[in-house]
Amino acid sequence: MQIIEGFLSETKTFSRDNRLEVKILLRRGKSFETLNHYEQAKEDLDRAISLEPQNGEARTLLKKVQEKIDTVLFDQYNTHA
């Protein structure tokens, strides 16, 4: 029984750590997006969503960042065509 209680305690700590990591990734992703570093923002947001799939803020920002990446790639394609 003591082993199970210890496991549950460690799991709660891990869960809190994930929330903190998601928060950090989200903030850093926003910062990268502001600096027009879209690929780096996408990486952080993908990671945040993998840790917390139901995070609506991360999903919304990822959609915005992906649209900007698509626009940049489209513009580059048209410039070289």
N, CA, C and O atoms as a GROMACS GRO file, in nm:
protein
  324
    1MET      N    1   0.083  -0.119   0.000
    1MET     CA    2   0.000   0.000   0.000
    1MET      C    3   0.088   0.126   0.000
    1MET      O    4   0.057   0.224  -0.068
    2GLN      N    5   0.195   0.123   0.076
    2GLN     CA    6   0.285   0.237   0.084
    2GLN      C    7   0.349   0.267  -0.053
    2GLN      O    8   0.372   0.383  -0.088
    3ILE      N    9   0.378   0.161  -0.128
    3ILE     CA   10   0.437   0.178  -0.260
    3ILE      C   11   0.339   0.250  -0.352
    3ILE      O   12   0.378   0.339  -0.428
    4ILE      N   13   0.213   0.212  -0.346
    4ILE     CA   14   0.110   0.274  -0.429
    4ILE      C   15   0.094   0.422  -0.393
    4ILE      O   16   0.083   0.506  -0.482
    5GLU      N   17   0.092   0.452  -0.264
    5GLU     CA   18   0.079   0.592  -0.221
    5GLU      C   19   0.198   0.674  -0.270
    5GLU      O   20   0.181   0.789  -0.311
    6GLY      N   21   0.317   0.617  -0.265
    6GLY     CA   22   0.436   0.686  -0.314
    6GLY      C   23   0.427   0.710  -0.463
    6GLY      O   24   0.463   0.818  -0.512
    7PHE      N   25   0.378   0.611  -0.536
    7PHE     CA   26   0.362   0.625  -0.681
    7PHE      C   27   0.262   0.735  -0.713
    7PHE      O   28   0.285   0.816  -0.803
    8LEU      N   29   0.149   0.737  -0.641
    8LEU     CA   30   0.048   0.840  -0.664
    8LEU      C   31   0.103   0.979  -0.636
    8LEU      O   32   0.075   1.074  -0.709
    9SER      N   33   0.182   0.991  -0.531
    9SER     CA   34   0.242   1.119  -0.497
    9SER      C   35   0.338   1.164  -0.607
    9SER      O   36   0.337   1.280  -0.647
   10GLU      N   37   0.420   1.072  -0.656
   10GLU     CA   38   0.515   1.106  -0.763
   10GLU      C   39   0.441   1.142  -0.891
   10GLU      O   40   0.484   1.232  -0.964
   11THR      N   41   0.332   1.074  -0.919
   11THR     CA   42   0.252   1.103  -1.039
   11THR      C   43   0.193   1.243  -1.032
   11THR      O   44   0.191   1.313  -1.133
   12LYS      N   45   0.146   1.285  -0.915
   12LYS     CA   46   0.092   1.420  -0.900
   12LYS      C   47   0.199   1.524  -0.926
   12LYS      O   48   0.173   1.625  -0.991
   13THR      N   49   0.318   1.500  -0.876
   13THR     CA   50   0.430   1.592  -0.899
   13THR      C   51   0.462   1.599  -1.047
   13THR      O   52   0.485   1.707  -1.100
   14PHE      N   53   0.464   1.484  -1.114
   14PHE     CA   54   0.493   1.480  -1.257
   14PHE      C   55   0.387   1.558  -1.334
   14PHE      O   56   0.419   1.631  -1.428
   15SER      N   57   0.262   1.543  -1.294
   15SER     CA   58   0.153   1.615  -1.359
   15SER      C   59   0.171   1.765  -1.344
   15SER      O   60   0.151   1.840  -1.440
   16ARG      N   61   0.208   1.811  -1.224
   16ARG     CA   62   0.233   1.953  -1.203
   16ARG      C   63   0.351   2.001  -1.286
   16ARG      O   64   0.349   2.112  -1.338
   17ASP      N   65   0.453   1.918  -1.298
   17ASP     CA   66   0.569   1.954  -1.379
   17ASP      C   67   0.530   1.969  -1.526
   17ASP      O   68   0.578   2.059  -1.595
   18ASN      N   69   0.442   1.882  -1.574
   18ASN     CA   70   0.396   1.894  -1.713
   18ASN      C   71   0.323   2.025  -1.735
   18ASN      O   72   0.342   2.090  -1.837
   19ARG      N   73   0.238   2.064  -1.639
   19ARG     CA   74   0.167   2.190  -1.653
   19ARG      C   75   0.264   2.307  -1.660
   19ARG      O   76   0.245   2.400  -1.738
   20LEU      N   77   0.367   2.302  -1.578
   20LEU     CA   78   0.468   2.407  -1.580
   20LEU      C   79   0.543   2.407  -1.712
   20LEU      O   80   0.567   2.513  -1.770
   21GLU      N   81   0.579   2.290  -1.759
   21GLU     CA   82   0.650   2.281  -1.886
   21GLU      C   83   0.563   2.334  -2.001
   21GLU      O   84   0.611   2.404  -2.089
   22VAL      N   85   0.434   2.300  -1.998
   22VAL     CA   86   0.342   2.349  -2.102
   22VAL      C   87   0.334   2.500  -2.097
   22VAL      O   88   0.336   2.567  -2.201
   23LYS      N   89   0.325   2.555  -1.978
   23LYS     CA   90   0.318   2.701  -1.962
   23LYS      C   91   0.444   2.768  -2.018
   23LYS      O   92   0.436   2.870  -2.087
   24ILE      N   93   0.558   2.712  -1.987
   24ILE     CA   94   0.686   2.766  -2.035
   24ILE      C   95   0.694   2.756  -2.188
   24ILE      O   96   0.733   2.851  -2.254
   25LEU      N   97   0.657   2.640  -2.242
   25LEU     CA   98   0.660   2.622  -2.387
   25LEU      C   99   0.564   2.717  -2.457
   25LEU      O  100   0.596   2.770  -2.564
   26LEU      N  101   0.448   2.739  -2.398
   26LEU     CA  102   0.351   2.831  -2.456
   26LEU      C  103   0.404   2.974  -2.458
   26LEU      O  104   0.393   3.044  -2.559
   27ARG      N  105   0.462   3.016  -2.347
   27ARG     CA  106   0.519   3.152  -2.342
   27ARG      C  107   0.634   3.168  -2.440
   27ARG      O  108   0.645   3.269  -2.508
   28ARG      N  109   0.720   3.068  -2.446
   28ARG     CA  110   0.833   3.077  -2.538
   28ARG      C  111   0.785   3.073  -2.683
   28ARG      O  112   0.838   3.142  -2.769
   29GLY      N  113   0.684   2.991  -2.708
   29GLY     CA  114   0.625   2.986  -2.842
   29GLY      C  115   0.569   3.120  -2.884
   29GLY      O  116   0.586   3.163  -2.998
   30LYS      N  117   0.501   3.189  -2.790
   30LYS     CA  118   0.448   3.323  -2.819
   30LYS      C  119   0.563   3.420  -2.848
   30LYS      O  120   0.554   3.503  -2.939
   31SER      N  121   0.669   3.408  -2.772
   31SER     CA  122   0.785   3.496  -2.793
   31SER      C  123   0.847   3.473  -2.930
   31SER      O  124   0.877   3.568  -3.002
   32PHE      N  125   0.865   3.346  -2.967
   32PHE     CA  126   0.920   3.315  -3.100
   32PHE      C  127   0.828   3.368  -3.209
   32PHE      O  128   0.876   3.421  -3.310
   33GLU      N  129   0.698   3.355  -3.190
   33GLU     CA  130   0.603   3.403  -3.290
   33GLU      C  131   0.614   3.553  -3.306
   33GLU      O  132   0.608   3.604  -3.418
   34THR      N  133   0.629   3.625  -3.197
   34THR     CA  134   0.644   3.770  -3.200
   34THR      C  135   0.771   3.811  -3.275
   34THR      O  136   0.774   3.915  -3.341
   35LEU      N  137   0.874   3.730  -3.262
   35LEU     CA  138   1.002   3.758  -3.329
   35LEU      C  139   1.007   3.705  -3.473
   35LEU      O  140   1.110   3.713  -3.540
   36ASN      N  141   0.894   3.652  -3.519
   36ASN     CA  142   0.883   3.592  -3.653
   36ASN      C  143   0.972   3.468  -3.670
   36ASN      O  144   1.014   3.437  -3.781
   37HIS      N  145   0.998   3.399  -3.562
   37HIS     CA  146   1.072   3.272  -3.565
   37HIS      C  147   0.967   3.160  -3.559
   37HIS      O  148   0.951   3.093  -3.458
   38TYR      N  149   0.897   3.144  -3.670
   38TYR     CA  150   0.780   3.058  -3.673
   38TYR      C  151   0.810   2.910  -3.654
   38TYR      O  152   0.734   2.839  -3.588
   39GLU      N  153   0.919   2.863  -3.712
   39GLU     CA  154   0.952   2.721  -3.697
   39GLU      C  155   0.980   2.686  -3.551
   39GLU      O  156   0.937   2.582  -3.502
   40GLN      N  157   1.054   2.774  -3.483
   40GLN     CA  158   1.083   2.750  -3.342
   40GLN      C  159   0.955   2.758  -3.258
   40GLN      O  160   0.936   2.680  -3.165
   41ALA      N  161   0.868   2.852  -3.292
   41ALA     CA  162   0.739   2.862  -3.222
   41ALA      C  163   0.659   2.735  -3.243
   41ALA      O  164   0.600   2.682  -3.149
   42LYS      N  165   0.657   2.685  -3.365
   42LYS     CA  166   0.582   2.563  -3.396
   42LYS      C  167   0.635   2.444  -3.316
   42LYS      O  168   0.556   2.365  -3.264
   43GLU      N  169   0.766   2.432  -3.307
   43GLU     CA  170   0.825   2.322  -3.230
   43GLU      C  171   0.779   2.326  -3.084
   43GLU      O  172   0.738   2.223  -3.029
   44ASP      N  173   0.784   2.444  -3.023
   44ASP     CA  174   0.743   2.457  -2.882
   44ASP      C  175   0.593   2.428  -2.866
   44ASP      O  176   0.552   2.362  -2.770
   45LEU      N  177   0.514   2.477  -2.958
   45LEU     CA  178   0.369   2.457  -2.948
   45LEU      C  179   0.332   2.311  -2.973
   45LEU      O  180   0.242   2.259  -2.908
   46ASP      N  181   0.399   2.246  -3.066
   46ASP     CA  182   0.376   2.103  -3.088
   46ASP      C  183   0.407   2.025  -2.961
   46ASP      O  184   0.332   1.935  -2.922
   47ARG      N  185   0.516   2.058  -2.897
   47ARG     CA  186   0.555   1.990  -2.773
   47ARG      C  187   0.453   2.017  -2.663
   47ARG      O  188   0.415   1.925  -2.590
   48ALA      N  189   0.408   2.141  -2.650
   48ALA     CA  190   0.308   2.176  -2.549
   48ALA      C  191   0.180   2.095  -2.570
   48ALA      O  192   0.122   2.045  -2.474
   49ILE      N  193   0.138   2.083  -2.695
   49ILE     CA  194   0.016   2.008  -2.725
   49ILE      C  195   0.035   1.859  -2.702
   49ILE      O  196  -0.058   1.789  -2.662
   50SER      N  197   0.155   1.810  -2.727
   50SER     CA  198   0.179   1.667  -2.700
   50SER      C  199   0.171   1.638  -2.550
   50SER      O  200   0.130   1.529  -2.510
   51LEU      N  201   0.209   1.735  -2.468
   51LEU     CA  202   0.200   1.718  -2.323
   51LEU      C  203   0.060   1.745  -2.268
   51LEU      O  204   0.019   1.685  -2.169
   52GLU      N  205  -0.012   1.835  -2.335
   52GLU     CA  206  -0.145   1.873  -2.289
   52GLU      C  207  -0.236   1.894  -2.411
   52GLU      O  208  -0.260   2.007  -2.453
   53PRO      N  209  -0.286   1.783  -2.468
   53PRO     CA  210  -0.361   1.790  -2.593
   53PRO      C  211  -0.486   1.879  -2.588
   53PRO      O  212  -0.529   1.929  -2.692
   54GLN      N  213  -0.543   1.898  -2.473
   54GLN     CA  214  -0.666   1.978  -2.461
   54GLN      C  215  -0.640   2.127  -2.444
   54GLN      O  216  -0.734   2.203  -2.423
   55ASN      N  217  -0.516   2.170  -2.453
   55ASN     CA  218  -0.483   2.312  -2.431
   55ASN      C  219  -0.527   2.394  -2.553
   55ASN      O  220  -0.461   2.394  -2.657
   56GLY      N  221  -0.637   2.464  -2.537
   56GLY     CA  222  -0.694   2.542  -2.646
   56GLY      C  223  -0.608   2.659  -2.688
   56GLY      O  224  -0.600   2.692  -2.806
   57GLU      N  225  -0.543   2.722  -2.592
   57GLU     CA  226  -0.457   2.838  -2.624
   57GLU      C  227  -0.341   2.794  -2.713
   57GLU      O  228  -0.308   2.862  -2.810
   58ALA      N  229  -0.279   2.682  -2.678
   58ALA     CA  230  -0.167   2.632  -2.758
   58ALA      C  231  -0.214   2.593  -2.898
   58ALA      O  232  -0.145   2.619  -2.996
   59ARG      N  233  -0.330   2.531  -2.907
   59ARG     CA  234  -0.385   2.490  -3.038
   59ARG      C  235  -0.416   2.611  -3.125
   59ARG      O  236  -0.388   2.611  -3.245
   60THR      N  237  -0.475   2.714  -3.065
   60THR     CA  238  -0.508   2.836  -3.140
   60THR      C  239  -0.383   2.904  -3.191
   60THR      O  240  -0.376   2.945  -3.307
   61LEU      N  241  -0.282   2.917  -3.104
   61LEU     CA  242  -0.158   2.982  -3.145
   61LEU      C  243  -0.086   2.899  -3.251
   61LEU      O  244  -0.028   2.954  -3.345
   62LEU      N  245  -0.089   2.767  -3.237
   62LEU     CA  246  -0.026   2.680  -3.336
   62LEU      C  247  -0.091   2.700  -3.473
   62LEU      O  248  -0.022   2.705  -3.575
   63LYS      N  249  -0.221   2.712  -3.476
   63LYS     CA  250  -0.291   2.734  -3.603
   63LYS      C  251  -0.246   2.866  -3.666
   63LYS      O  252  -0.221   2.874  -3.786
   64LYS      N  253  -0.235   2.970  -3.583
   64LYS     CA  254  -0.190   3.102  -3.630
   64LYS      C  255  -0.047   3.094  -3.684
   64LYS      O  256  -0.018   3.148  -3.790
   65VAL      N  257   0.040   3.027  -3.611
   65VAL     CA  258   0.180   3.013  -3.652
   65VAL      C  259   0.190   2.932  -3.782
   65VAL      O  260   0.267   2.967  -3.871
   66GLN      N  261   0.111   2.825  -3.792
   66GLN     CA  262   0.115   2.743  -3.913
   66GLN      C  263   0.069   2.823  -4.034
   66GLN      O  264   0.123   2.807  -4.144
   67GLU      N  265  -0.031   2.908  -4.016
   67GLU     CA  266  -0.077   2.994  -4.125
   67GLU      C  267   0.034   3.090  -4.169
   67GLU      O  268   0.051   3.115  -4.288
   68LYS      N  269   0.109   3.143  -4.073
   68LYS     CA  270   0.220   3.233  -4.106
   68LYS      C  271   0.332   3.158  -4.178
   68LYS      O  272   0.391   3.211  -4.272
   69ILE      N  273   0.360   3.036  -4.136
   69ILE     CA  274   0.461   2.954  -4.204
   69ILE      C  275   0.416   2.928  -4.348
   69ILE      O  276   0.496   2.940  -4.441
   70ASP      N  277   0.290   2.893  -4.364
   70ASP     CA  278   0.238   2.868  -4.499
   70ASP      C  279   0.250   2.992  -4.587
   70ASP      O  280   0.285   2.981  -4.705
   71THR      N  281   0.221   3.108  -4.531
   71THR     CA  282   0.229   3.233  -4.606
   71THR      C  283   0.373   3.261  -4.649
   71THR      O  284   0.399   3.298  -4.763
   72VAL      N  285   0.467   3.243  -4.556
   72VAL     CA  286   0.608   3.265  -4.587
   72VAL      C  287   0.654   3.169  -4.697
   72VAL      O  288   0.722   3.211  -4.791
   73LEU      N  289   0.617   3.043  -4.686
   73LEU     CA  290   0.656   2.944  -4.787
   73LEU      C  291   0.593   2.976  -4.922
   73LEU      O  292   0.658   2.962  -5.026
   74PHE      N  293   0.468   3.018  -4.922
   74PHE     CA  294   0.399   3.056  -5.045
   74PHE      C  295   0.468   3.174  -5.111
   74PHE      O  296   0.490   3.175  -5.232
   75ASP      N  297   0.501   3.274  -5.030
   75ASP     CA  298   0.571   3.392  -5.082
   75ASP      C  299   0.708   3.355  -5.140
   75ASP      O  300   0.746   3.404  -5.246
   76GLN      N  301   0.780   3.269  -5.070
   76GLN     CA  302   0.911   3.224  -5.120
   76GLN      C  303   0.896   3.148  -5.252
   76GLN      O  304   0.977   3.165  -5.343
   77TYR      N  305   0.795   3.068  -5.261
   77TYR     CA  306   0.772   2.991  -5.384
   77TYR      C  307   0.742   3.085  -5.500
   77TYR      O  308   0.794   3.068  -5.610
   78ASN      N  309   0.657   3.185  -5.475
   78ASN     CA  310   0.621   3.279  -5.580
   78ASN      C  311   0.738   3.367  -5.622
   78ASN      O  312   0.748   3.408  -5.737
   79THR      N  313   0.826   3.397  -5.528
   79THR     CA  314   0.943   3.479  -5.558
   79THR      C  315   1.040   3.404  -5.649
   79THR      O  316   1.101   3.464  -5.738
   80HIS      N  317   1.054   3.274  -5.627
   80HIS     CA  318   1.148   3.193  -5.704
   80HIS      C  319   1.087   3.135  -5.830
   80HIS      O  320   1.159   3.077  -5.912
   81ALA      N  321   0.959   3.149  -5.849
   81ALA     CA  322   0.892   3.091  -5.966
   81ALA      C  323   0.901   3.180  -6.088
   81ALA      O  324   0.850   3.145  -6.194
   0.00000   0.00000   0.00000
